[in-house]
């Protein structure tokens, strides 16, 4: 009803329901139609960008969904096209996904430099996955490695100290134990006292 009244946000919501299978059967082809309808019917850049990101997701997945019965293949070049348009409009998740396509060479020529640039832009907008991808690509800094390993090393050192303390205490106690004072079999018998 809302779509009939010209409410394009409703078209986006319907598209997402079809994409994810919320309240209806998952159908990426139908979701793509709704996303396109929304793009054509709205002037709001943010909604257009989100719909372009949705189109990229649907093209990337094809019909790979738990409940989808048809066999529509993935279209990585179409996904790259839509994510590229969404990335131009500032969608950080689209930048991150497009960077992955460039990094792997899916639907676009393999280009690690372009992937790094896109991940940098997405990371600057706050995309945690892009930040992690950049760290994986560039390697972890000494500070990042210390943040991970320092707590582990401190715990290991603490445990070693505790074990050493109890080993020393056990050694000291064993000197005074009745077992240590027993005569050994190799020791000569003491003559009886007269």
URRA-V855627 format. One line per field, one symbol per residue. psi: psi as a letter, one per 20 degrees, with the letter a starting at -180 (. if undefined). Layout:
BEGIN
psi=???
END
This chain:
BEGIN
psi=ghghjjnhhhhgggghghgikoirppohghghggggggghiqiphgggghhhgggggghghcknqhjphrmpqqnhhhggghhgghhhjjohhhggghgggghikoiqqpnhgggggghggghhijohhhgghgghgiqqrhggghhghghghgggggggggggghgggggghhhjqhhhiqqrhipqpqqqp.
END
